[in-house]
Amino acid sequence: MIFKPLSILIAFVFLVTLSSSAQQLLNPKELVVSEGFKNPIGFYNDQPTFSWKLPISKTVKSQSAYQIVVASNPKLLPNNPDLWNSKKQLSNQSVWINYGGTKLNSRQKVYWQVRYWNQDDEVSAYSEINSFELGLLKNSDWEAQWVGLDTAKDSIKGVRKFLMHRPQYLRKGFELSSEVVSARLYITAKGVFDVHLNGENVSDDVMPPGWTPYNKRIETLTYDVTKFIESGQNTLAVELATGWHAGRISRGTSVYNNFASPKILCQLEIELKDGSKQVIISDQSWRGTTNGPIRLASIYDGETYDANLEMPNWTTNNFNDKKWENVQVEALDEAIKLEPKRHKTVTHNITLNPVEILTKTDTSVVYNFKQNMLGVPLVNVPMKKGDTLKIRFSEMLAPDGSFYTANYRSALSTDYYVAAEDKTITWSPKFTFHGFQYLELSGFDASKVPSLDWVKGLVQYSNIETNGSFTSSHEKLNQLQSNITWGLRSNFFDIPTDCPQRDERLGWTGDAQVISPTSMFNLNAHAFWTAWLQSMRETQSEHNDGLVPFIIPDVLQNKRASSGWGDAAVIVPWDIYTVTGDKTVLEENYDMMKKWVAYHETQAKDYISHMNSFGDWLQPFPLISGKDGQKGDTSKELIGTAYFAHCAHLISKIAALLNKPDDATTYKQLYENVATAFEREFFDANGAIKNELGTQTGYLLAIYFNLLKEETKQKAQKHLLEEIKMADYHLRTGFLGTPILPKVLDDMGEINLMYEILFKETYPSWFYSINQGATTMWERWDSYSKTEGYNPGSMNSLNHYAYGAVGQWMYERIAGLAPLEPGYKKIRIAPMPNMPLKSASASTNSPYGKVSSSWEINNKLFSLDVVVPPNTSAEITIPSGNKIDLKVNGKTFKNNSNLKLINNNQTSILILATPGAYNFQTKL
Ligand code: RAM
């Protein structure tokens, strides 16, 4: 009897919960701040934006309103947000909403939640509470000082007489009187570091803090170290090497001083149980030595480790540093900003095992990983006391099987390990990296037979998640996609680089400019690019005339720019905006863009550019011989003028988006003036290039950048086709022409031709390199051949991503997936099936969720699967004029609330789709 009313009550509560949860919309998910950060600590941005995704649900098509609540304590949410309450905002925007609350401060932890209203004005539950915690935002937040040993005085002279600083070991003991509630370690270096607390590795970060223009800004890292610290005695220990800061890669120009001894800056802030706070800083009380096991470490030249000099327990309390030296101290410099790192650090993300052992002699062995990569080896090798293991790297072997390193040029790229005992050693270098597919070991215990498990390849790149995938029925096209992806992985080492292996590895802007759209399909590289753009702005600020050097960070310091390279200042932000819809990247870089175009103006006379240029870099079969031939046959005047006009055009569009109507008019006018001059100077009435050599790239730039009157353009298109025919339907394009060739041919309706060029097997073509064994993109179309070996050109990398820019077209048109409105608010699904493909499919994570397009042809039946995420819409083009036969999810197509026919002609059907998953089928 007693239980009865209770069980009725329980049943009632259950029913109420059930019915209310049946009505309640699913809450928003995948909350992020700014460029995709999930619950970050040490966050860089005190004016973040907020983004979330709507759930996939029948009742949620779009958002009609949202509410964000932000508080300093999770207990205040959702009803008492003390920092910001956006209130209900009627808006379909679910991404990049600007924070509009109270000013936030360094170290502050901020909690937030969001809810939305759907298309029927039904409200969701609030999302889970997310948070972000700011890092140290200003130099004045630092009590610590730069500390380190004077390593310049004991350094040795390395390649080209550059100083090689001995790596340093620095430590500090401290005592805590009470237990720890929470602890944050804020740390950075003029150099690269690895930090330990009480014998534990604090993080897996590789070579932090990464590479910025160090004379302007050094990034800082924040680690939650609560679990590493205990009451009583503790030890903080740091390994430090030159990295990019004073290493040979810095080239020792005045800004990047080769004599500057590396230093660390760290501040450990601890909250104790007794309510007090204790701060341990880098200061004169630290001790250091250079007599540790890492003897030398250089990005280009490799690392040397001597196990005889190991210092057991040096990172723990159990060590006496009496014989170590006092450190030198340096005050902070107001001119060098310390700012939290604004993108992910490099980490070890993939482990590769070698696939075969190629050559064995008594003293050496060569391993093949069958994949070119950037990384370091992890060796597990039997050694004899006193012997030195030597590890060399190579991208390909010479046709006779010999180990080839000449294309590394002056980069020695060799690691050494000196054994202290007879035993199997386990070791990996820490402050260098290599680009390689083959690895040679020598100096191991010759009595042992080398085996595959002696080595592994630890693949390292900025810890960016994979964002998309592309696959098809064609093996070589899939290999090309794989090569593109590996090209990206191998060149996203904190900054976008040209190559990972030779004495370069620099932030070449032209390469970046052409690859950014493809990179965004494959990797979640939003923050990666915006971080590098900050470095670009800082570098440009050193030049009063708006010059953007062709390498960022600018180690050359030669005050030179190049058209097609510096234009990254305008094109990369635009590309990132197109893919993300995040206007922040346009706002942040707007002044830089204008200054760059102002620089264009200084290099032009009567709107014709005379800017220096690398031209259509590495165009095959140049008519000009010698070194100048590397720039291809398209004149620098034509290229410079084309980019001048294009950048002015982009700025006019960006100005309109940013509500700057006057600028929009001014830059549109400038674009038109330059375009008119361009046509007058370079094109005759028949649409042929005049005064200069006619090239594929010359026509491509004119057409793609919209620089010709309509009638001239149509004629120019014919000349382009002739150029292609004269090249026997092969590429005659270098770094600048290649990425736009597919887009132009596509716009011209020349899909068959583009497929023909893309599927060519002979030189120069994408598949040619695959036929020669490529597993990454190459710098030259013929960087290597199975019979001839390496191209003898001194500049010849097998891991250069520029020609991978075709990846964008593979996603957009082969599989058929593209943003129609910025950030995929509206999506274009328009696959272009063609011989020899039977199927292709791609997906990518848009800011609104996963979007995909996947088609197949079977028995003349075309089938297309698409996924359109919530809060977007899609225009879907079915490549068949046969509306009668069109089936959707197995049923004959009819207009309904989800799908509407908007056009139908002889070759295609155009349908507007609301969010959902659909299958379309039609006869071809
Ligand atoms: C090479 C670089 C890069 C290119 C420049 C012009 O040295 O590798 O790819 O942009 O030259």
Boltz pocket constraint, residues with backbone or C-beta under 6 A from the ligand:
constraints:
  - pocket:
      binder: B
      contacts: [[A, 498], [A, 499], [A, 504], [A, 508], [A, 509], [A, 510], [A, 511], [A, 614], [A, 617], [A, 795], [A, 800]]
      max_distance: 6.0
